[in-house]
Amino acid sequence: MITFRDKTYRCASEIVLSLVSGKWKIAILNQLAKGPIRFNELQRLLPDTTQRMLTMQLRTLENDGLISRKVYPVSPPKVEYALSKLGEQLAPMLLMLCDFGSTYIESFPDEVSHTNQKHA
């Protein structure tokens, strides 16, 4: 058993799952794995999320040390998000999840309604 941040986990992988759980976190991390992105661009890439939800998910990812936030001193303010060093270590695992997801859905061809992209 591992106690981390006042919670008890059976193994370290449960900690990782808690870090990326949430409707938008994996999608955000996948986008940031391609390079730094400004908030409005990220919102455009994830049109089904609300500004409030995206802001909350970004703050959580930043607090967990997976992304960094850089504010440029211009008017209007420019904010850019990028993967942190820890987040960069997570990127290959996200790619593996996408690959497994593609393989998994290919195992059930009758249940696939459409396939646009292999990776988010």
C-alpha positions, -999 to +999 in steps of 0.1 A: +000+000+000+012+035-008-001+066+009+003+097-013-014+131-008-036+117+020-049+088-001-040+052-001-033+033-033-026-004-039+001+003-065+018+033-082-003+028-114-034+038-095-017+071-088-011+076-125-047+067-133-059+093-108-036+119-124-051+114-159-087+106-149-112+131-160-130+136-192-106+160-208-072+154-192-059+127-217-072+148-247-054+179-233-022+159-227-023+144-262-026+179-277+002+193-256+024+163-265+025+179-300+040+211-285+030+242-266-005+256-272-023+288-262-055+285-243-078+296-271-062+272-295-066+244-270-103+253-266-107+253-304-091+218-306-115+205-279-148+221-290-170+200-267-154+213-235-165+245-218-141+273-209-147+266-172-141+229-175-109+234-196-096+259-171-103+235-142-086+206-159-056+227-169-052+239-133-054+204-120-028+192-145-005+221-136-009+215-098-001+178-104+031+189-122+022+174-156+020+207-175+035+241-172+018+275-177+037+304-191+021+339-190+036+365-214+035+401-202+015+415-231-019+431-234-041+412-237-024+385-217-010+356-237-010+322-218+007+292-232+006+256-219+032+229-224+041+195-210+064+196-180+093+172-177+071+148-159+044+153-185+069+145-213+076+112-196+039+104-197+036+112-235+048+078-248+023+060-225-005+081-240+006+071-274+006+035-263-030+039-250-040+054-284-024+025-302-041-001-279-074+017-284-071+014-322-062-022-319-090-029-295-117-013-317-103-031-347-111-063-328-148-054-330-154-041-365-192-045-364-193-021-334-174+008-350-195+035-364-167+057-377-129+060-374-115+095-381-080+095-366-058+069-350-045+094-324-063+121-305 
